[in-house]
């Protein structure tokens, strides 16, 4: 139980520390509303499921034993963040009606800038998390420390899947909170076309900054 409590605490800290996943969920929620925030959180946790299955399948040995493989993943993640940043800087959003974004209930519509379709929002979220070096290290190097030593391979996989499920649940709850927070802030950030352009530049700059931070 002590080990499980420590793992839950470590999971909370990993999700709470700002990084590509958190930034993507919040920015999508701010730009496109609660529905896009929910889809982005769902995409991020789909990427988490990939990490869980990879760790249980023994990918940790492959990655930790071959630094070049981790470097390739890290730079691929940085490149994808840079792509999202450039896309945000070059975007020219026009207003659309998002009936899910209003603060007054399901029937209230709000004007939001047009953004990627929800399928692309989901895809981007999956890729950002799959290529997130912080999450890769957590599952491939940190998670095994919570396993009892000397377990048979079969029991090791079961324990890793169980811990991965705990992390998935914790992360999804927190990420939904970030999505709703971003949607709540959206009303203060949207408005005139000039404000929309400034928001797009801010989002693009954040992604590019994250790309630099991930690559070094």
HUSULTA-V335332 format. One record per residue. N is the residue number from 1. RES is the residue in one small letter. D_LAST is the distance of its C-alpha to the last C-alpha in Angstrom with 2 decimals. Layout:
# HUSULTA-V335332
n:N res:RES d_last:D_LAST
n:N res:RES d_last:D_LAST
This chain:
# HUSULTA-V335332
n:1 res:x d_last:37.15
n:2 res:x d_last:35.15
n:3 res:x d_last:32.42
n:4 res:x d_last:32.55
n:5 res:x d_last:32.40
n:6 res:x d_last:29.32
n:7 res:x d_last:27.65
n:8 res:x d_last:28.70
n:9 res:x d_last:27.30
n:10 res:x d_last:23.92
n:11 res:x d_last:24.02
n:12 res:x d_last:24.94
n:13 res:x d_last:22.10
n:14 res:x d_last:19.49
n:15 res:x d_last:21.07
n:16 res:x d_last:21.70
n:17 res:x d_last:18.21
n:18 res:x d_last:16.89
n:19 res:x d_last:14.46
n:20 res:x d_last:14.70
n:21 res:x d_last:18.10
n:22 res:x d_last:19.69
n:23 res:x d_last:18.66
n:24 res:x d_last:20.02
n:25 res:x d_last:23.24
n:26 res:x d_last:23.95
n:27 res:x d_last:23.37
n:28 res:x d_last:25.50
n:29 res:x d_last:28.14
n:30 res:x d_last:28.23
n:31 res:x d_last:28.54
n:32 res:x d_last:30.84
n:33 res:x d_last:32.45
n:34 res:x d_last:32.96
n:35 res:x d_last:33.57
n:36 res:x d_last:30.19
n:37 res:x d_last:28.61
n:38 res:x d_last:30.57
n:39 res:x d_last:29.65
n:40 res:x d_last:25.91
n:41 res:x d_last:26.31
n:42 res:x d_last:28.33
n:43 res:x d_last:25.71
n:44 res:x d_last:22.96
n:45 res:x d_last:25.39
n:46 res:x d_last:26.32
n:47 res:x d_last:22.74
n:48 res:x d_last:23.17
n:49 res:x d_last:26.31
n:50 res:x d_last:24.50
n:51 res:x d_last:22.27
n:52 res:x d_last:25.49
n:53 res:x d_last:27.36
n:54 res:x d_last:24.66
n:55 res:x d_last:24.45
n:56 res:x d_last:28.26
n:57 res:x d_last:28.52
n:58 res:x d_last:26.62
n:59 res:x d_last:23.30
n:60 res:x d_last:21.69
n:61 res:x d_last:23.25
n:62 res:x d_last:22.01
n:63 res:x d_last:18.31
n:64 res:x d_last:18.25
n:65 res:x d_last:20.37
n:66 res:x d_last:18.26
n:67 res:x d_last:14.58
n:68 res:x d_last:14.41
n:69 res:x d_last:15.62
n:70 res:x d_last:12.93
n:71 res:x d_last:10.23
n:72 res:x d_last:12.49
n:73 res:x d_last:12.83
n:74 res:x d_last:9.22
n:75 res:x d_last:8.94
n:76 res:x d_last:12.46
n:77 res:x d_last:11.76
n:78 res:x d_last:9.30
n:79 res:x d_last:12.09
n:80 res:x d_last:14.74
n:81 res:x d_last:13.54
n:82 res:x d_last:13.46
n:83 res:x d_last:16.91
n:84 res:x d_last:18.19
n:85 res:x d_last:17.19
n:86 res:x d_last:19.03
n:87 res:x d_last:21.85
n:88 res:x d_last:22.29
n:89 res:x d_last:22.42
n:90 res:x d_last:24.97
n:91 res:x d_last:27.02
n:92 res:x d_last:30.49
n:93 res:x d_last:31.58
n:94 res:x d_last:35.30
n:95 res:x d_last:37.08
n:96 res:x d_last:38.20
n:97 res:x d_last:40.09
n:98 res:x d_last:38.39
n:99 res:x d_last:41.20
n:100 res:x d_last:38.97
n:101 res:x d_last:37.13
n:102 res:x d_last:40.04
n:103 res:x d_last:40.36
n:104 res:x d_last:44.07
n:105 res:x d_last:44.35
n:106 res:x d_last:44.30
n:107 res:x d_last:46.64
n:108 res:x d_last:44.81
n:109 res:x d_last:42.81
n:110 res:x d_last:40.01
n:111 res:x d_last:38.60
n:112 res:x d_last:35.01
n:113 res:x d_last:33.02
n:114 res:x d_last:32.95
n:115 res:x d_last:29.75
n:116 res:x d_last:28.76
n:117 res:x d_last:31.43
n:118 res:x d_last:31.09
n:119 res:x d_last:30.56
n:120 res:x d_last:27.46
n:121 res:x d_last:26.31
n:122 res:x d_last:26.76
n:123 res:x d_last:25.06
n:124 res:x d_last:21.93
n:125 res:x d_last:21.84
n:126 res:x d_last:22.29
n:127 res:x d_last:19.48
n:128 res:x d_last:16.98
n:129 res:x d_last:17.96
n:130 res:x d_last:18.30
n:131 res:x d_last:14.73
n:132 res:x d_last:13.38
n:133 res:x d_last:11.31
n:134 res:x d_last:12.95
n:135 res:x d_last:16.30
n:136 res:x d_last:15.91
n:137 res:x d_last:15.35
n:138 res:x d_last:18.19
n:139 res:x d_last:20.61
n:140 res:x d_last:19.92
n:141 res:x d_last:19.47
n:142 res:x d_last:20.78
n:143 res:x d_last:23.70
n:144 res:x d_last:25.56
n:145 res:x d_last:26.02
n:146 res:x d_last:28.49
n:147 res:x d_last:30.68
n:148 res:x d_last:33.75
n:149 res:x d_last:33.64
n:150 res:x d_last:35.93
n:151 res:x d_last:36.17
n:152 res:x d_last:37.42
n:153 res:x d_last:34.98
n:154 res:x d_last:36.89
n:155 res:x d_last:36.76
n:156 res:x d_last:33.07
n:157 res:x d_last:32.38
n:158 res:x d_last:34.73
n:159 res:x d_last:33.12
n:160 res:x d_last:29.62
n:161 res:x d_last:31.01
n:162 res:x d_last:32.77
n:163 res:x d_last:29.75
n:164 res:x d_last:27.77
n:165 res:x d_last:30.67
n:166 res:x d_last:30.56
n:167 res:x d_last:26.88
n:168 res:x d_last:27.65
n:169 res:x d_last:30.54
n:170 res:x d_last:28.75
n:171 res:x d_last:25.80
n:172 res:x d_last:28.24
n:173 res:x d_last:30.35
n:174 res:x d_last:27.55
n:175 res:x d_last:26.05
n:176 res:x d_last:29.57
n:177 res:x d_last:29.79
n:178 res:x d_last:26.70
n:179 res:x d_last:28.29
n:180 res:x d_last:31.57
n:181 res:x d_last:29.99
n:182 res:x d_last:28.28
n:183 res:x d_last:31.62
n:184 res:x d_last:33.45
n:185 res:x d_last:31.32
n:186 res:x d_last:31.76
n:187 res:x d_last:35.21
n:188 res:x d_last:33.99
n:189 res:x d_last:31.28
n:190 res:x d_last:33.32
n:191 res:x d_last:36.34
n:192 res:x d_last:36.80
n:193 res:x d_last:35.15
n:194 res:x d_last:33.36
n:195 res:x d_last:31.93
n:196 res:x d_last:30.79
n:197 res:x d_last:29.00
n:198 res:x d_last:27.28
n:199 res:x d_last:26.21
n:200 res:x d_last:24.80
n:201 res:x d_last:22.84
n:202 res:x d_last:21.55
n:203 res:x d_last:20.52
n:204 res:x d_last:18.85
n:205 res:x d_last:16.95
n:206 res:x d_last:15.79
n:207 res:x d_last:14.58
n:208 res:x d_last:12.72
n:209 res:x d_last:11.12
n:210 res:x d_last:10.20
n:211 res:x d_last:8.86
n:212 res:x d_last:6.41
n:213 res:x d_last:5.71
n:214 res:x d_last:5.73
n:215 res:x d_last:3.82
n:216 res:x d_last:0.00
